[in-house]
């Protein structure tokens, strides 16, 4: 059973890296049909609040189901480390759908097909994060644990604050009725999608807290999923509001200036694409060898060496080289 779980964990870890680039490329050409990009032809739909509850739920019930089976289950550090992840997804699964239900007047449905795909990813990710924190992480007794945890926690809380604040602004505009409006104030003066910026920052903080390939893989996939969506939303704003839309706003990364009227692709999106592809190329030469080693190395050496390998290879510039849309308000 232990060997089976080890193999499952390793192949799941490899999978989260392999699905990132295809997700990024596909979303550059075809946006998921909800929110601003809602369109028919994607099969049956369900209520947006219900969709959010169902597709995000594995991050809660699967995490809570798996955690007691980890060797670190009784370690207070493991419980503390898992808490930010659960806190985010409690908000996303339970609180956020209620906010949509109370504030949004939209009657548009959420495609079941999209919800099923999101449900599948959340199963994969919840398994990876829960098993890493509860079982495979091996540096709880290390002197740097609290430095990484509190450093990452500051970043995580900052990102979540931006994310939830931006959600509130967008929901407030929907509550007013009268169709889409230009969001203004705060982070909206810098980027078109601060809700996505905040979420990316959150999972950057999580990657630092866990200091793991599992956390870093989640960060990369978050970028692959949200950056193309933010670029599409930014283009949508420019086309809809034209001269009334602030020209200095970026899509998701602030302060990367480029004349928006000269290109349909914001500079921050271009740089993010270049970074992701650079990561894939690096993976071909170096990192993938490490990932392949996860499948070829002796199991014990692998599981207890992952943290060490991560600390050697994952430097801040790696971080720089690198959830979902808010239906009815995006």
C-alpha positions as a Markdown table, in Angstrom:
| # | Residue | x | y | z |
|---|---|---|---|---|
| 1 | Unk | 0.0 | 0.0 | 0.0 |
| 2 | Unk | 2.8 | 2.4 | 0.8 |
| 3 | Unk | 4.6 | 1.7 | -2.5 |
| 4 | Unk | 1.3 | 2.3 | -4.3 |
| 5 | Unk | 0.7 | 5.6 | -2.6 |
| 6 | Unk | 4.3 | 6.7 | -3.4 |
| 7 | Unk | 3.9 | 5.9 | -7.0 |
| 8 | Unk | 0.5 | 7.7 | -7.1 |
| 9 | Unk | 2.0 | 10.7 | -5.5 |
| 10 | Unk | 5.0 | 10.8 | -7.9 |
| 11 | Unk | 2.9 | 10.4 | -11.0 |
| 12 | Unk | 0.4 | 13.0 | -9.7 |
| 13 | Unk | 3.2 | 15.4 | -9.1 |
| 14 | Unk | 4.5 | 14.9 | -12.6 |
| 15 | Unk | 1.0 | 15.4 | -14.0 |
| 16 | Unk | 0.5 | 18.9 | -12.5 |
| 17 | Unk | 3.6 | 20.0 | -14.3 |
| 18 | Unk | 2.6 | 18.4 | -17.6 |
| 19 | Unk | -0.9 | 19.8 | -17.8 |
| 20 | Unk | 0.3 | 23.4 | -17.2 |
| 21 | Unk | 1.7 | 24.2 | -20.7 |
| 22 | Unk | -1.3 | 22.7 | -22.6 |
| 23 | Unk | -3.7 | 24.6 | -20.4 |
| 24 | Unk | -1.8 | 27.9 | -21.0 |
| 25 | Unk | -1.7 | 27.4 | -24.8 |
| 26 | Unk | -5.3 | 26.3 | -25.1 |
| 27 | Unk | -6.6 | 29.2 | -23.0 |
| 28 | Unk | -4.8 | 31.7 | -25.2 |
| 29 | Unk | -7.1 | 30.7 | -28.1 |
| 30 | Unk | -10.3 | 29.4 | -26.3 |
| 31 | Unk | -11.7 | 30.9 | -23.1 |
| 32 | Unk | -13.8 | 28.9 | -20.8 |
| 33 | Unk | -17.5 | 29.9 | -21.5 |
| 34 | Unk | -18.5 | 31.7 | -18.3 |
| 35 | Unk | -18.5 | 35.2 | -16.9 |
| 36 | Unk | -17.6 | 37.8 | -19.6 |
| 37 | Unk | -17.0 | 35.0 | -22.1 |
| 38 | Unk | -20.2 | 33.1 | -21.6 |
| 39 | Unk | -21.6 | 31.6 | -24.8 |
| 40 | Unk | -23.9 | 28.7 | -25.6 |
| 41 | Unk | -22.9 | 25.3 | -27.1 |
| 42 | Unk | -21.1 | 23.8 | -24.1 |
| 43 | Unk | -23.8 | 21.5 | -22.9 |
| 44 | Unk | -26.1 | 21.7 | -19.8 |
| 45 | Unk | -25.5 | 24.4 | -17.2 |
| 46 | Unk | -26.1 | 24.7 | -13.5 |
| 47 | Unk | -26.5 | 27.6 | -11.0 |
| 48 | Unk | -23.1 | 29.4 | -10.6 |
| 49 | Unk | -23.1 | 29.2 | -6.8 |
| 50 | Unk | -23.8 | 25.5 | -6.9 |
| 51 | Unk | -21.1 | 25.0 | -9.5 |
| 52 | Unk | -18.6 | 26.8 | -7.3 |
| 53 | Unk | -19.6 | 24.7 | -4.3 |
| 54 | Unk | -19.3 | 21.4 | -6.1 |
| 55 | Unk | -16.1 | 22.0 | -8.1 |
| 56 | Unk | -14.1 | 23.5 | -5.2 |
| 57 | Unk | -15.4 | 21.0 | -2.6 |
| 58 | Unk | -12.6 | 18.3 | -3.1 |
| 59 | Unk | -10.1 | 20.8 | -1.6 |
| 60 | Unk | -12.0 | 20.5 | 1.7 |
| 61 | Unk | -13.4 | 17.0 | 2.0 |
| 62 | Unk | -10.5 | 15.2 | 0.3 |
| 63 | Unk | -7.9 | 17.1 | 2.3 |
| 64 | Unk | -9.6 | 16.4 | 5.5 |
| 65 | Unk | -10.1 | 12.7 | 4.5 |
| 66 | Unk | -6.4 | 12.2 | 3.6 |
| 67 | Unk | -4.7 | 14.2 | 6.3 |
| 68 | Unk | -5.3 | 11.8 | 9.2 |
| 69 | Unk | -3.5 | 9.0 | 7.3 |
| 70 | Unk | -0.2 | 11.0 | 7.1 |
| 71 | Unk | 2.8 | 10.2 | 9.3 |
| 72 | Unk | 2.8 | 13.9 | 10.4 |
| 73 | Unk | -0.9 | 13.9 | 11.3 |
| 74 | Unk | -0.2 | 14.7 | 15.0 |
| 75 | Unk | 2.6 | 17.2 | 14.3 |
| 76 | Unk | 1.3 | 20.7 | 15.2 |
| 77 | Unk | 3.5 | 22.2 | 12.5 |
| 78 | Unk | 1.8 | 20.1 | 9.8 |
| 79 | Unk | -1.6 | 21.2 | 11.0 |
| 80 | Unk | -0.6 | 24.8 | 11.1 |
| 81 | Unk | 1.0 | 24.5 | 7.6 |
| 82 | Unk | -2.2 | 23.0 | 6.1 |
| 83 | Unk | -4.4 | 25.7 | 7.6 |
| 84 | Unk | -4.0 | 28.5 | 5.1 |
| 85 | Unk | -4.8 | 26.1 | 2.2 |
| 86 | Unk | -8.0 | 25.1 | 4.0 |
| 87 | Unk | -8.9 | 28.6 | 4.9 |
| 88 | Unk | -8.7 | 29.8 | 1.3 |
| 89 | Unk | -10.8 | 26.9 | 0.1 |
| 90 | Unk | -13.4 | 27.3 | 2.9 |
| 91 | Unk | -13.9 | 30.8 | 1.6 |
| 92 | Unk | -14.0 | 29.7 | -2.0 |
| 93 | Unk | -16.3 | 26.7 | -1.5 |
| 94 | Unk | -18.6 | 28.1 | 1.2 |
| 95 | Unk | -18.4 | 31.9 | 1.5 |
| 96 | Unk | -17.8 | 33.0 | -2.0 |
| 97 | Unk | -20.8 | 31.1 | -3.5 |
| 98 | Unk | -23.1 | 32.8 | -1.0 |
| 99 | Unk | -21.7 | 36.2 | -1.9 |
| 100 | Unk | -22.5 | 35.4 | -5.6 |
| 101 | Unk | -26.0 | 34.3 | -4.7 |
| 102 | Unk | -26.8 | 37.4 | -2.6 |
| 103 | Unk | -25.2 | 40.0 | -4.8 |
| 104 | Unk | -25.4 | 38.9 | -8.4 |
| 105 | Unk | -28.5 | 39.3 | -10.4 |
| 106 | Unk | -27.3 | 37.3 | -13.4 |
| 107 | Unk | -29.3 | 34.3 | -14.5 |
| 108 | Unk | -26.5 | 32.8 | -16.7 |
| 109 | Unk | -25.6 | 29.2 | -16.0 |
| 110 | Unk | -22.2 | 27.6 | -15.4 |
| 111 | Unk | -21.4 | 24.9 | -17.9 |
| 112 | Unk | -21.3 | 21.5 | -16.3 |
| 113 | Unk | -18.4 | 20.5 | -18.5 |
| 114 | Unk | -16.2 | 23.3 | -17.1 |
| 115 | Unk | -17.3 | 22.4 | -13.5 |
| 116 | Unk | -16.3 | 18.8 | -14.1 |
| 117 | Unk | -12.8 | 19.7 | -15.4 |
| 118 | Unk | -12.3 | 22.0 | -12.4 |
| 119 | Unk | -13.5 | 19.3 | -10.1 |
| 120 | Unk | -10.9 | 16.9 | -11.6 |
| 121 | Unk | -8.1 | 19.4 | -11.1 |
| 122 | Unk | -9.1 | 20.1 | -7.5 |
| 123 | Unk | -9.0 | 16.3 | -6.8 |
| 124 | Unk | -5.5 | 16.1 | -8.1 |
| 125 | Unk | -4.3 | 19.2 | -6.4 |
| 126 | Unk | -5.9 | 18.5 | -3.0 |
| 127 | Unk | -4.3 | 15.0 | -3.0 |
| 128 | Unk | -0.9 | 16.5 | -3.8 |
| 129 | Unk | -1.0 | 19.3 | -1.2 |
| 130 | Unk | -2.6 | 17.2 | 1.5 |
| 131 | Unk | -0.2 | 14.2 | 1.1 |
| 132 | Unk | 2.9 | 16.4 | 0.9 |
| 133 | Unk | 2.1 | 18.3 | 4.1 |
| 134 | Unk | 0.8 | 15.4 | 6.1 |
| 135 | Unk | 3.1 | 12.7 | 5.0 |
| 136 | Unk | 6.0 | 13.3 | 2.6 |
| 137 | Unk | 7.4 | 16.6 | 3.9 |
| 138 | Unk | 10.6 | 15.9 | 5.9 |
| 139 | Unk | 11.9 | 19.2 | 7.2 |
| 140 | Unk | 9.5 | 20.0 | 10.0 |
| 141 | Unk | 12.4 | 19.8 | 12.5 |
| 142 | Unk | 14.6 | 22.0 | 10.4 |
| 143 | Unk | 15.6 | 25.4 | 11.7 |
| 144 | Unk | 14.3 | 27.2 | 8.6 |
| 145 | Unk | 10.7 | 25.9 | 8.8 |
| 146 | Unk | 9.3 | 28.9 | 10.6 |
| 147 | Unk | 11.2 | 31.4 | 8.5 |
| 148 | Unk | 9.7 | 29.8 | 5.3 |
| 149 | Unk | 6.2 | 29.5 | 6.9 |
| 150 | Unk | 5.9 | 33.1 | 8.2 |
| 151 | Unk | 7.6 | 34.6 | 5.1 |
| 152 | Unk | 5.2 | 32.7 | 2.8 |
| 153 | Unk | 2.2 | 33.4 | 5.1 |
| 154 | Unk | 2.7 | 37.2 | 4.8 |
| 155 | Unk | 2.7 | 36.9 | 1.0 |
| 156 | Unk | -0.3 | 34.5 | 1.2 |
| 157 | Unk | -2.4 | 36.8 | 3.4 |
| 158 | Unk | -1.5 | 39.8 | 1.2 |
| 159 | Unk | -2.6 | 38.0 | -1.9 |
| 160 | Unk | -5.9 | 36.8 | -0.3 |
| 161 | Unk | -6.7 | 40.3 | 0.8 |
| 162 | Unk | -6.3 | 41.6 | -2.7 |
| 163 | Unk | -8.3 | 38.7 | -4.1 |
| 164 | Unk | -11.3 | 39.0 | -1.7 |
| 165 | Unk | -11.3 | 42.8 | -2.0 |
| 166 | Unk | -11.4 | 42.6 | -5.8 |
| 167 | Unk | -14.2 | 40.0 | -5.6 |
| 168 | Unk | -16.2 | 42.4 | -3.4 |
| 169 | Unk | -15.8 | 45.3 | -5.9 |
| 170 | Unk | -16.9 | 43.2 | -8.8 |
| 171 | Unk | -19.9 | 41.8 | -6.9 |
| 172 | Unk | -20.9 | 45.3 | -5.9 |
| 173 | Unk | -20.9 | 46.4 | -9.5 |
| 174 | Unk | -23.2 | 43.5 | -10.4 |
| 175 | Unk | -25.5 | 44.3 | -7.5 |
| 176 | Unk | -26.0 | 47.8 | -8.9 |
| 177 | Unk | -27.3 | 46.3 | -12.2 |
| 178 | Unk | -27.2 | 48.1 | -15.5 |
| 179 | Unk | -24.6 | 45.8 | -17.2 |
| 180 | Unk | -20.9 | 45.7 | -17.0 |
| 181 | Unk | -19.0 | 48.8 | -15.8 |
| 182 | Unk | -15.4 | 49.8 | -15.5 |
| 183 | Unk | -14.1 | 48.8 | -12.1 |
| 184 | Unk | -12.2 | 51.6 | -10.4 |
| 185 | Unk | -10.2 | 52.3 | -7.3 |
| 186 | Unk | -7.4 | 50.5 | -5.5 |
| 187 | Unk | -5.7 | 47.7 | -7.4 |
| 188 | Unk | -8.1 | 48.2 | -10.3 |
| 189 | Unk | -6.2 | 51.3 | -11.2 |
| 190 | Unk | -3.1 | 49.1 | -11.9 |
| 191 | Unk | -4.5 | 46.0 | -13.4 |
| 192 | Unk | -7.8 | 44.8 | -15.0 |
| 193 | Unk | -7.9 | 41.6 | -12.9 |
| 194 | Unk | -6.6 | 42.1 | -9.4 |
| 195 | Unk | -8.6 | 39.2 | -8.3 |
| 196 | Unk | -6.3 | 37.0 | -10.4 |
| 197 | Unk | -3.2 | 38.9 | -9.3 |
| 198 | Unk | -4.1 | 38.3 | -5.7 |
| 199 | Unk | -4.7 | 34.6 | -6.2 |
| 200 | Unk | -1.4 | 34.2 | -8.0 |
| 201 | Unk | 0.3 | 36.0 | -5.1 |
| 202 | Unk | -1.5 | 33.7 | -2.6 |
| 203 | Unk | -0.1 | 30.5 | -4.2 |
| 204 | Unk | 3.3 | 32.1 | -4.5 |
| 205 | Unk | 3.1 | 32.4 | -0.7 |
| 206 | Unk | 1.9 | 28.8 | -0.4 |
| 207 | Unk | 4.9 | 27.6 | -2.5 |
| 208 | Unk | 7.2 | 29.4 | -0.1 |
| 209 | Unk | 5.5 | 28.0 | 2.9 |
| 210 | Unk | 5.6 | 24.4 | 1.7 |
| 211 | Unk | 8.9 | 24.8 | -0.1 |
| 212 | Unk | 8.0 | 21.9 | -2.3 |
| 213 | Unk | 7.6 | 20.7 | -5.9 |
| 214 | Unk | 3.9 | 20.2 | -5.1 |
| 215 | Unk | 3.4 | 23.9 | -4.0 |
| 216 | Unk | 5.5 | 25.2 | -6.9 |
| 217 | Unk | 3.6 | 23.1 | -9.4 |
| 218 | Unk | 0.4 | 24.5 | -8.1 |
| 219 | Unk | 1.7 | 28.0 | -8.5 |
| 220 | Unk | 2.7 | 27.4 | -12.1 |
| 221 | Unk | -0.6 | 25.9 | -13.0 |
| 222 | Unk | -2.4 | 28.8 | -11.4 |
| 223 | Unk | -0.4 | 31.1 | -13.7 |
| 224 | Unk | -1.2 | 28.9 | -16.7 |
| 225 | Unk | -4.9 | 29.1 | -15.9 |
| 226 | Unk | -5.4 | 32.6 | -14.7 |
| 227 | Unk | -2.9 | 34.7 | -16.8 |
| 228 | Unk | -4.6 | 33.9 | -20.2 |
| 229 | Unk | -8.0 | 34.5 | -18.6 |
| 230 | Unk | -6.8 | 37.9 | -17.3 |
| 231 | Unk | -5.4 | 38.8 | -20.8 |
| 232 | Unk | -8.7 | 37.9 | -22.4 |
| 233 | Unk | -10.6 | 39.9 | -19.8 |
| 234 | Unk | -8.3 | 42.9 | -20.4 |
| 235 | Unk | -8.8 | 42.7 | -24.2 |
| 236 | Unk | -12.6 | 42.5 | -23.6 |
| 237 | Unk | -12.5 | 45.6 | -21.5 |
| 238 | Unk | -10.5 | 47.5 | -24.1 |
| 239 | Unk | -12.9 | 46.5 | -26.9 |
| 240 | Unk | -16.1 | 47.2 | -24.9 |
| 241 | Unk | -15.2 | 50.5 | -23.3 |
| 242 | Unk | -12.6 | 51.7 | -25.9 |
| 243 | Unk | -11.5 | 55.3 | -25.0 |
| 244 | Unk | -13.3 | 55.2 | -21.6 |
| 245 | Unk | -11.0 | 52.4 | -20.4 |
| 246 | Unk | -7.8 | 53.5 | -18.6 |
| 247 | Unk | -4.9 | 53.0 | -21.0 |
| 248 | Unk | -2.2 | 52.4 | -18.4 |
| 249 | Unk | -3.9 | 49.4 | -16.8 |
| 250 | Unk | -2.2 | 46.0 | -17.3 |
| 251 | Unk | -4.0 | 42.7 | -17.4 |
| 252 | Unk | -2.6 | 41.1 | -14.3 |
| 253 | Unk | 1.0 | 42.3 | -13.5 |
| 254 | Unk | 1.3 | 46.0 | -12.6 |
| 255 | Unk | 3.7 | 48.5 | -13.9 |
| 256 | Unk | 4.7 | 46.8 | -17.2 |
| 257 | Unk | 4.0 | 49.6 | -19.5 |
| 258 | Unk | 3.2 | 49.3 | -23.2 |
| 259 | Unk | 0.9 | 51.3 | -25.5 |
| 260 | Unk | -2.2 | 49.1 | -25.3 |
| 261 | Unk | -3.5 | 50.5 | -28.6 |
| 262 | Unk | -0.5 | 49.1 | -30.5 |
| 263 | Unk | -1.0 | 45.6 | -29.5 |
| 264 | Unk | -4.0 | 43.4 | -28.5 |
| 265 | Unk | -1.7 | 41.4 | -26.2 |
| 266 | Unk | -0.6 | 43.2 | -23.0 |
| 267 | Unk | 3.0 | 43.1 | -22.2 |
| 268 | Unk | 2.5 | 41.4 | -18.9 |
| 269 | Unk | 0.8 | 38.5 | -20.7 |
| 270 | Unk | 3.7 | 38.3 | -23.2 |
| 271 | Unk | 6.3 | 38.2 | -20.4 |
| 272 | Unk | 4.4 | 35.6 | -18.5 |
| 273 | Unk | 4.1 | 33.4 | -21.6 |
| 274 | Unk | 7.8 | 33.8 | -22.2 |
| 275 | Unk | 8.5 | 32.8 | -18.6 |
| 276 | Unk | 6.3 | 29.8 | -18.7 |
| 277 | Unk | 7.9 | 28.5 | -22.0 |
| 278 | Unk | 11.4 | 29.3 | -20.6 |
| 279 | Unk | 10.4 | 27.1 | -17.6 |
| 280 | Unk | 9.3 | 24.3 | -19.9 |
| 281 | Unk | 12.6 | 24.6 | -21.9 |
| 282 | Unk | 14.5 | 24.5 | -18.6 |
| 283 | Unk | 12.5 | 21.5 | -17.6 |
| 284 | Unk | 13.5 | 19.7 | -20.8 |
| 285 | Unk | 17.2 | 20.1 | -19.9 |
| 286 | Unk | 17.4 | 20.1 | -16.2 |
| 287 | Unk | 14.2 | 20.1 | -14.0 |
| 288 | Unk | 12.6 | 17.3 | -15.9 |
| 289 | Unk | 15.6 | 15.1 | -15.2 |
| 290 | Unk | 14.8 | 15.7 | -11.5 |
| 291 | Unk | 11.1 | 14.9 | -12.1 |
| 292 | Unk | 12.1 | 11.8 | -14.0 |
| 293 | Unk | 14.3 | 11.0 | -11.1 |
| 294 | Unk | 11.2 | 11.1 | -8.9 |
| 295 | Unk | 10.0 | 8.0 | -10.8 |
| 296 | Unk | 13.4 | 6.3 | -11.1 |
| 297 | Unk | 15.1 | 6.9 | -7.7 |
| 298 | Unk | 14.6 | 4.5 | -4.8 |
| 299 | Unk | 11.5 | 5.5 | -3.0 |
| 300 | Unk | 13.0 | 6.3 | 0.4 |
| 301 | Unk | 15.8 | 8.4 | -1.1 |
| 302 | Unk | 13.2 | 10.2 | -3.2 |
| 303 | Unk | 10.7 | 11.1 | -0.6 |
| 304 | Unk | 13.3 | 12.3 | 1.9 |
| 305 | Unk | 15.4 | 14.1 | -0.6 |
| 306 | Unk | 12.7 | 16.1 | -2.3 |
| 307 | Unk | 12.9 | 19.0 | 0.2 |
| 308 | Unk | 16.7 | 19.1 | -0.2 |
| 309 | Unk | 16.5 | 19.1 | -3.9 |
| 310 | Unk | 13.9 | 21.8 | -3.9 |
| 311 | Unk | 15.9 | 24.0 | -1.6 |
| 312 | Unk | 18.9 | 23.7 | -3.9 |
| 313 | Unk | 17.2 | 24.3 | -7.2 |
| 314 | Unk | 14.3 | 26.5 | -6.4 |
| 315 | Unk | 15.9 | 30.0 | -6.1 |
| 316 | Unk | 13.9 | 33.3 | -6.2 |
| 317 | Unk | 14.6 | 33.8 | -9.9 |
| 318 | Unk | 12.9 | 30.5 | -10.5 |
| 319 | Unk | 9.9 | 31.9 | -8.8 |
| 320 | Unk | 10.0 | 35.0 | -11.0 |
| 321 | Unk | 10.3 | 32.8 | -14.1 |
| 322 | Unk | 7.1 | 31.5 | -13.8 |
| 323 | Unk | -8.6 | 30.1 | -9.6 |
| 324 | Unk | -10.8 | 30.2 | -11.2 |
| 325 | Unk | -12.8 | 33.0 | -12.7 |
| 326 | Unk | -15.6 | 34.7 | -10.7 |
| 327 | Unk | -18.6 | 33.6 | -12.7 |
| 328 | Unk | -21.2 | 36.2 | -13.3 |
| 329 | Unk | -18.8 | 39.0 | -12.4 |
| 330 | Unk | -15.9 | 38.6 | -14.8 |
